[in-house]
Amino acid sequence: MADTVLVTGASSGFGKAIAEKFASQGFNLIITGRRAELLDQLKKELEASFGISVWTSVFDIRNKAAVDAAVSAIPDRYLPIRILVNNAGLALGRDYFDNAAMADWEQMIDTNLKGLLYISKAVLPFLKQATLPHIFNLGSTAAKEVYEKGNVYCATKHAVDAISKAMRIDLLQHKIKVTAIHPGAADTAFSMVRFKGDGQKASAVYEGYEPLHAEDIAHIIWFCASQPAHVCINDLVVTCTAQANSFLTYKG
């Protein structure tokens, strides 16, 4: 039986590319998100292209009851789950602290932090049953340094960094690997979401240089997942060549 990977936020961006990468390596998949039509289309494409099996699960990761119900409904043929990729997350707004919207803060906290906790807690019993279990948490360069107008987004990603370290300690007894991946600027829907559909602001983020692509992160996660059983890559900060950190990007 093929191993199973669960990827949250799999309908686009990093999540979709990660699902495609693991499908190409023969893994069965559980893909989750809020957009049923995109998940269904991805399921059809992956099953046709790679001959693997895909289970789609549509729910809002901010809703604990929905998360628990979705995990409980996973068919036995997809269990145990060997790899969990906590990819679902977002940034909303780029505002000074005093001007930021409380609703934006709450959605980022509920998605990036509480959602990650909900799904991790629900899936852990299945990870414990797996051979070579592995958790991947998608952080950000914002997990390592705070930048102007980043406030609560940076706070949530700092929390993801801390949770990843805590998981690595507390789950050591279960031989569960924990890897945190912290991407810099990447050409996904991230900026479009952050700027709430303002295409001009979103595209300006990537002008003058080549950012990361979703496939780059998928390749890196596959590399980490394919290491020998005794090797765990704990923490990676990944930027494009033009970016030094959260502050400095050379736009030539």
Beta strands, then each sheet from edge to edge (+ up, - down):
strand 1: 4-7
strand 2: 28-33
strand 3: 54-58
strand 4: 83-86
strand 5: 134-138
strand 6: 177-183
strand 7: 235-238
sheet 1: 3+ 2+ 1+ 4+ 5+ 6+ 7+
end
